[in-house]
Amino acid sequence: MRNLVAGAKYLETIGDLIVHNETTGEKAVINFEAGGWAGKRNQVTGICYSASGIKAAWLDGVWDSKLNVRYGSSHDPSHPLWLANPWWVEHKIVS
């Protein structure tokens, strides 16, 4: 819970989330970072591991708008993995 003393109160997800594939043995460790007073909010970083424990991919982004992935090493160029559609985009209804 944030802003207990003043301001609008809200919940912020922080800490590690481990996603483990029981079938293949692969896993991802995702870290939801704390926002702070003037810091960026909703930041997420993560590492994906192969079944043998080798680092296979690196994730970073903002959990409510975009997620990027890097393969090979954490210094390689990032590629978009997921991008949220803006809520204000009007979609055509096809009938």
NORLINFEN-V29200 format. One record per backbone hydrogen bond with DSSP energy under -0.5 kcal/mol. NH is the residue of the N-H (numbers start at 0). CO is the residue of the C=O. If there is no record, write none. Layout:
# NORLINFEN-V29200
NH;CO
NH;CO
This chain:
# NORLINFEN-V29200
1;9
9;1
13;11
14;31
16;29
18;16
18;27
19;17
20;25
21;19
24;20
26;48
27;18
28;46
29;16
29;27
30;44
31;14
31;29
32;30
32;42
43;60
44;30
45;58
46;28
47;56
48;26
49;53
52;49
55;47
56;47
57;69
58;45
59;67
60;43
61;65
62;41
64;61
65;61
66;81
67;59
68;78
69;57
71;55
72;70
75;72
78;68
80;66
81;66
83;64
88;85
93;91
94;92
